[in-house]
Amino acid sequence: MANFSKSNAPRFSVEVYQNEYLPEGAQEVNAIVTVTSTGGGTTGGLPLPVADPARAALSDGPDAAVVIMVDCSGSMDYPPTKMRNARDATAAAIDTVRDGVAFAVVAGTHQAKEVFPGGGGLAVADDATRAQAKDALRSLSAGGGTAIGTWLRLADRLLNSADVAIRHGILLTDGRNEHEEPEQLRAALDACAGRFTCDARGVGTDWEVKEVTGIASALLGSADIVADPGGLADDFTRMMESAMGKEVADVALRLWTPQGSEVKFVKQVAPTVEELTDRRTQSGARAGDYPTGSWGDESRDYHVCVEVPAAGVGQEMLAARVSLVLPAPDGGPAQTLSQGLIRAVWTDDMVATTSINPQVAHYTGQAELAQAIQAGLDMRKTGDEAGATAKLGRAVQLANESGNADTAKLLSKVVDVVDAAAGTVRLKAKVAEADEMTLETRSTKTVRVKK
């Protein structure tokens, strides 16, 4: 295992968990890849390739920019406290922006408007600019429609005006994206993907879960519900603290496979389930890169499935080489931060070949849990009570088996649990909209397997 380290920069490690033993003729290899970043310090300095002295000076201070997008559509006036809570939350986030970080605030309606600093650029955070930004929030008022694609495109232009490595957005909405076509939002997300990461929040219960989670997924950020607007300030503070903790951007998971082998899928499985298979970009004849976004001090797990050529007993091969890479800013060779190997060994030992690796088994269950919740809620909305009961019962069973207590608690607000171990449930006759939306929004959150 190789590690990336530099003074005051995160160190990355890659660990591979798998059962490498296959029966004769088997072709599918599964592995859980744990990526951990530690020791980045608190300065927010970006770890840069040592061979890149031209930019190395940047690692001494903040190398980040953030744009806060606040929904100011007419519905933010119902109740009137919602807009006040949004202003207070944005002020709390501004207070959390570290000195030296570039930032801006955007008001979002059916169009996007710069609230601070204006002029098509970003302000550099210090005591004075934070105070000015909070003063500017007084101009925020509710009125107009909702066209989130315009907010994202303005955020992209503002973030791109700064010569920084880490670009991040925070987006708050309380309603559906009714003033632009779905394909316009999709085009905006496609244009912004890979250029900045974005956390998205829905406040209240009048917004569309799949829109908000879709924004966060496309831009490799987090999504959540803040059912009570009074909780916005705490949530915004936590989001900004997390953004300020990011130390390195644009890290990719690179998979190299030998001739005859191919990657079947790659998905992040902790702390949330996120499908990455379709986001592959080629990085050579036998390799592909999967985006992972920005990193601070944290650990994430990925499920990699590789199809290899069938082989006979006694043969073994390298099924895939997993590397964590940092692209060079000048388009040169990427820097390898850490590396791990996925192996395949064919044997006639039945005990070895039928043993499922605990990590693989756990996360296969967590991915099925997320899918069961989504399918069950969709069936419930369309009136398919039998289908919803079966899917949500399976979700209760999986949450119980894996010890996912948070998801089990959310499920219990939508179904009456008769027997958790067997997955026997009854749909509740009345479910609070906030409870159903919370379950749907948080359905992809997983618990880590106990090592």
Residue pairs with C-beta under 8 A, 6 or more apart in sequence:
1 13
1 14
1 15
1 338
1 339
1 340
2 14
2 336
2 337
2 338
2 339
3 11
3 12
3 13
3 337
3 338
4 10
4 11
4 12
4 47
4 324
4 326
4 335
4 336
4 337
4 338
5 11
5 39
6 47
6 48
6 50
6 59
8 40
8 41
8 43
8 45
8 59
9 39
9 40
9 41
9 45
9 46
9 47
9 48
9 59
9 247
9 248
10 37
10 38
10 39
10 40
10 47
10 247
10 248
10 295
10 296
10 297
11 37
11 38
11 39
12 35
12 36
12 37
12 251
12 295
12 324
12 337
12 338
13 35
13 36
13 38
13 338
14 33
14 34
14 35
14 322
14 323
14 324
14 338
14 339
14 340
15 33
15 34
15 36
15 340
16 31
16 32
16 33
16 34
16 322
16 340
16 341
16 342
17 31
17 32
17 33
17 34
17 357
17 358
17 359
17 360
18 29
18 30
18 31
18 32
18 342
18 343
18 357
18 360
19 30
19 352
19 353
19 355
19 356
19 357
19 360
20 29
20 316
20 342
20 343
20 344
20 345
21 345
21 346
21 347
21 349
21 352
21 353
21 355
22 29
22 344
22 345
22 346
22 347
22 353
23 346
23 347
23 348
23 350
23 353
24 310
24 311
24 312
24 313
24 346
24 348
25 310
26 310
26 346
26 353
27 307
27 308
27 309
27 310
28 264
28 305
28 306
28 307
28 308
29 305
29 306
29 307
29 308
29 319
29 320
29 342
29 343
29 344
30 303
30 304
30 305
30 357
30 360
31 303
31 304
31 306
31 320
31 342
31 357
31 360
32 269
32 301
32 302
32 303
32 304
32 357
32 359
32 360
32 363
32 449
33 253
33 301
33 302
33 303
33 304
33 322
33 340
33 342
34 299
34 300
34 301
34 302
35 253
35 292
35 299
35 300
35 301
35 302
35 324
35 338
36 298
36 299
37 247
37 248
37 295
37 296
37 297
37 298
37 299
38 297
39 297
40 47
40 245
40 247
40 248
40 296
40 297
41 247
42 245
43 60
43 61
43 62
44 61
44 62
44 63
44 64
44 98
44 101
44 244
44 245
44 246
44 247
45 58
45 59
45 60
45 61
45 62
45 63
45 247
46 58
46 59
46 63
46 64
46 165
46 166
46 247
46 248
46 249
47 59
47 247
47 248
47 326
48 55
48 56
48 58
48 59
49 326
49 328
49 335
50 56
51 335
52 328
52 329
52 330
55 329
58 165
61 100
62 98
62 99
62 100
62 101
63 164
63 165
63 166
64 98
64 101
64 102
64 164
64 165
64 166
64 167
64 168
64 243
64 244
64 246
65 101
65 102
65 103
65 122
65 158
65 159
65 162
65 164
65 166
65 167
65 168
66 97
66 101
66 102
66 103
66 167
66 168
66 169
66 170
66 240
66 243
67 103
67 104
67 105
67 106
67 122
67 155
67 158
67 159
67 168
67 169
67 170
67 196
68 90
68 93
68 94
68 103
68 104
68 105
68 106
68 169
68 170
68 172
68 236
69 106
69 108
69 112
69 151
69 152
69 155
69 169
69 170
69 171
69 172
70 86
70 87
70 90
70 105
70 106
70 107
70 108
70 115
70 140
70 172
71 86
71 108
71 109
71 146
71 172
71 173
71 174
71 175
71 203
72 83
72 107
72 108
72 109
72 140
72 141
72 142
72 143
72 144
73 108
73 109
73 110
73 142
73 143
73 144
73 145
73 146
73 174
73 175
74 142
74 143
74 144
74 145
75 142
75 146
75 174
75 175
75 206
76 82
76 83
76 86
76 142
76 174
77 83
77 142
77 143
81 229
81 230
82 142
82 174
82 203
82 204
82 229
83 140
83 141
83 142
85 203
85 229
85 230
85 232
85 233
86 140
86 172
86 203
86 229
86 232
87 137
87 138
87 140
88 232
88 233
89 172
89 232
89 233
89 235
89 236
90 105
90 137
90 140
90 236
91 134
91 137
91 233
92 233
92 234
92 236
92 237
92 240
93 170
93 236
93 237
93 239
93 240
94 103
94 105
94 130
94 133
94 134
95 130
95 134
95 237
96 236
96 237
96 240
96 241
96 244
97 103
97 125
97 130
97 240
97 244
98 125
98 244
99 125
99 126
100 124
100 125
100 126
101 124
101 125
101 244
102 122
102 123
102 124
102 125
102 162
102 164
103 122
103 123
103 125
103 129
103 133
104 114
104 115
104 116
104 117
104 121
104 122
104 123
104 155
104 158
105 114
105 115
105 116
105 133
105 136
105 137
106 112
106 113
106 114
106 115
106 151
106 154
106 155
106 158
107 113
107 114
107 115
107 140
108 146
108 147
108 148
108 150
108 151
108 171
108 173
109 143
109 144
109 145
109 146
109 147
110 144
110 145
110 146
110 147
110 150
110 179
110 180
111 144
111 147
111 150
112 147
112 150
112 151
112 153
112 154
112 155
114 120
114 154
114 158
115 136
115 137
115 139
115 140
116 123
116 132
116 133
116 136
116 137
117 123
117 129
117 132
117 133
120 157
120 158
120 161
121 158
121 161
121 162
122 158
122 159
122 161
122 162
123 129
123 132
123 133
145 178
145 179
146 173
146 175
146 176
146 177
146 178
146 179
147 177
147 179
147 180
147 184
148 171
148 173
148 177
148 180
148 185
148 188
148 211
148 215
149 177
149 180
149 184
149 185
149 187
149 188
149 189
150 180
150 188
151 171
152 169
152 171
152 188
152 189
152 192
152 198
152 215
153 188
153 191
153 192
155 169
155 171
155 192
155 196
155 198
156 191
156 192
156 195
156 196
159 167
159 168
159 169
159 195
159 196
160 167
160 195
165 248
165 249
165 250
165 329
166 246
166 247
166 248
166 249
166 294
167 195
167 196
167 197
167 249
168 196
168 197
168 198
168 199
168 221
168 243
168 246
168 294
169 196
169 197
169 198
169 199
169 219
169 221
170 198
170 199
170 201
170 236
170 239
170 240
170 243
171 198
171 199
171 200
171 201
171 215
172 200
172 201
172 203
172 232
172 236
173 200
173 201
173 202
173 203
173 207
173 211
173 212
174 202
174 203
174 204
174 206
174 207
175 206
175 207
176 206
176 207
176 208
176 211
177 185
177 208
177 211
185 211
185 215
189 214
189 215
189 218
189 219
190 218
192 198
192 218
192 219
193 218
193 219
194 250
194 291
196 219
197 219
197 220
197 221
197 249
197 293
197 294
198 215
198 216
198 219
198 220
198 221
199 216
199 221
199 222
199 223
199 239
199 242
199 243
200 212
200 213
200 215
200 216
200 219
200 221
200 222
200 223
201 212
201 223
201 224
201 225
201 226
201 232
201 235
201 236
201 239
202 209
202 212
202 223
202 224
202 225
202 226
202 437
202 441
203 225
203 226
203 227
203 229
203 232
204 227
204 229
205 227
205 433
205 434
205 437
209 225
209 437
209 440
209 441
212 223
212 441
213 223
213 441
213 444
215 221
215 223
216 222
216 223
217 223
217 274
220 274
220 291
220 292
220 293
220 294
221 293
222 239
222 242
222 272
223 441
224 235
224 441
224 442
225 434
225 437
225 438
225 441
225 442
226 232
226 235
227 434
227 437
227 438
242 296
245 296
245 297
246 294
246 295
246 296
247 294
247 295
247 296
247 297
248 294
248 295
248 326
249 293
249 294
250 291
250 293
250 294
250 326
250 327
251 292
251 293
251 294
251 295
251 324
251 325
251 326
251 337
252 283
252 289
252 290
252 291
252 292
252 324
252 325
252 326
252 327
252 334
253 266
253 276
253 289
253 290
253 291
253 292
253 302
253 322
253 323
253 324
254 283
254 287
254 288
254 289
254 290
254 322
254 323
254 324
254 325
254 334
255 263
255 266
255 287
255 288
255 290
255 304
255 306
255 320
255 321
255 322
255 323
256 284
256 286
256 287
256 320
256 321
256 323
257 263
257 286
257 287
257 306
257 319
257 320
257 321
258 286
258 317
258 318
258 319
259 286
260 308
260 309
261 306
261 307
261 308
261 309
261 319
261 320
262 306
262 307
263 277
263 280
263 288
263 304
263 305
263 306
263 307
263 320
264 277
264 305
264 306
264 307
265 275
265 277
265 303
265 304
265 305
266 276
266 277
266 280
266 290
266 302
266 303
266 304
266 305
267 273
267 274
267 275
267 276
267 277
267 302
267 303
267 367
268 274
268 276
268 292
268 300
268 301
268 302
269 301
269 302
269 303
269 363
269 366
269 367
269 446
270 300
270 301
270 363
270 366
270 446
270 447
270 448
271 300
271 445
271 446
271 448
272 444
272 445
272 446
273 366
273 367
273 370
273 444
273 446
274 444
276 290
276 291
276 302
277 290
279 290
279 291
280 288
280 289
280 290
281 288
281 289
282 288
282 289
283 289
283 325
283 334
289 325
292 300
292 324
301 359
301 363
301 448
301 449
303 360
303 363
303 364
303 367
304 320
304 322
304 342
306 319
306 320
306 342
308 317
308 319
308 344
311 317
311 344
311 346
312 346
313 346
313 347
313 348
314 346
314 347
315 345
315 346
316 343
316 344
316 345
316 346
317 343
317 344
318 341
318 342
318 343
318 344
319 342
319 343
319 344
320 341
320 342
321 339
321 340
321 341
321 342
322 339
322 340
322 341
322 342
323 336
323 337
323 338
323 339
324 336
324 337
324 338
324 339
325 334
325 335
325 336
325 337
326 334
326 335
326 337
327 334
328 334
328 335
347 353
358 449
359 449
362 402
362 449
363 446
363 449
365 398
365 401
365 402
366 398
366 402
366 404
366 446
366 447
368 394
368 398
369 395
369 398
369 399
369 402
369 404
369 407
369 443
369 446
370 443
370 444
370 446
372 391
372 392
372 394
372 395
372 398
373 391
373 392
373 395
373 407
373 411
373 439
373 440
373 443
374 440
374 443
375 387
375 391
376 387
376 388
376 389
376 390
376 391
376 392
376 394
376 395
377 388
377 392
377 414
377 436
377 439
377 440
377 443
379 385
379 387
379 388
379 391
380 388
380 392
380 414
380 427
380 436
385 427
388 427
389 415
389 425
389 426
389 427
392 411
392 414
392 415
392 425
392 427
393 415
393 423
393 424
393 425
394 423
395 407
395 411
395 423
396 408
396 411
396 415
396 417
396 420
396 423
396 425
397 420
397 421
397 422
397 423
398 404
399 405
399 407
399 408
399 411
399 420
400 408
400 420
400 421
401 421
402 447
403 447
404 446
404 447
405 447
406 442
406 445
406 447
407 439
407 442
407 443
407 445
408 420
410 435
410 438
410 439
410 442
411 417
411 439
413 428
413 431
413 432
413 435
413 438
413 439
414 427
414 428
414 431
414 435
414 436
414 439
415 425
415 426
415 427
415 428
416 425
416 426
416 427
416 428
417 424
417 425
418 424
418 425
418 426
